[in-house]
């Protein structure tokens, strides 16, 4: 009987053992979930950052390629120039709404078309960077969204060149772009 | 029983040890996650700097190309732009290699480009032969057209030069015994050697549309307006530009105007609103003549080239059967490379062709 009693007493857990096990399990669960949460947040942030940087790069790449074909000459900035029919290059910046840079590129050996890039264009998503072309005969293309998450775009004109800064979140890239097509006069 | 008791005592606390092991493993795994995330975040920051550095390096290449166009081949020192800087460490005129580096937050990217810079001045793009016409061309009577190269004095210098005639459409007419046409090493002859004449491609024709395109200006350029006059030049041109706009068209028998070239030099343009005027030239001239249709008097001598800006063009020599009386048009590269500059035009001394633009990090050609 004494032996049996000893065995029965050892079949259960003490309060201390239970409390220790529960505490350990809680700690483990907390750590696992904490690690998972951090990983998920980092992954989301990383994916967002990758998208953001991709957008930045795409926004600058397309603008750079187009602008290097642009016609040289006076660069008009916030002087009432008409961006849909620019005389050489036209920059319109309205800090409360949108900004536009438009310029003329050769369409054929004897004609020019207008290429315009718009930030926060009307009727398009906020923070979008879009491109539109207007042919020499006035035919306007559809607005193509080149990039999203573009929070700011700024231009600093120089002689036959424009310093362009495109910002997305905390990241911004700047490039000096020279206009290469010889002036018409 | 004491054995059983001892056994139970020996196993007591194993769960605790096991738990400690699991907790330790979890701690290590969590620390690893933290570490990985930290590295990833640092990598993303680095990526942003790399992109910025790349565009700064591109800016350096772009600025160097602009410098080369204006004849400045000096390297570019550290230039601040945005939140970084760029520098052009090298331009090798032999190979045309430009090396530019962009730097942001200690991160650098290097971009190389290879450019082609033609040496010296070049002939106007609309000159494709000794006589060039955008569409059909008729060459008649006593005209001797030589596309072989001549010096500025009109003496053949042994160079094969270019074609005698170039035209944009057939049929073009260069027969009937009298006109002698040569070029590309062929002496002027009749019938015209096939190597001395050329049917231009559509792309080449675009250079021969108007006086502006012939001279390499944009088609809507207003730069030549300053030279326009409704009267013929009153004296010989002296390495200058003159643009005569006849008010009438005239015809082969009665041209709209007669111009004595009088030993002048430079660029003479005769072009009416419909690009179909007739003009008669006499005397000698060194330079480039741009006209619509022309008659050339006996012994007229042009050293340089003649280009027609008309639709269907005619070049008519004198009615003569003596070789010594032929009107002559002798191609001269030397003359065409030293034509007077056009006022008001942004004269870029060099035309730079970008052959390659590559990011050194992966060797990708950014022109592709």
Interface residues (C-beta under 8 A of the other chain):
Chain A: X2 X3 X6 X7 X10 X17 X20 X21 X24 X27 X28 X31 X32 X34 X35 X38 X39 X42 X45 X46 X49 X50 X53 X56 X57 X60 X64 X68 X71 X72 X109 X110 X160 X161 X163 X165 X171 X172 X173 X174 X175 X176 X177 X178 X182 X183 X184 X185
Chain B: X1 X4 X5 X8 X15 X16 X19 X22 X23 X26 X27 X29 X30 X33 X34 X37 X40 X41 X44 X47 X48 X51 X52 X55 X56 X58 X59 X62 X63 X65 X66 X81 X82 X83 X84 X206 X209 X213 X217 X218 X219 X220 X221 X222 X223 X344 X345 X346 X348
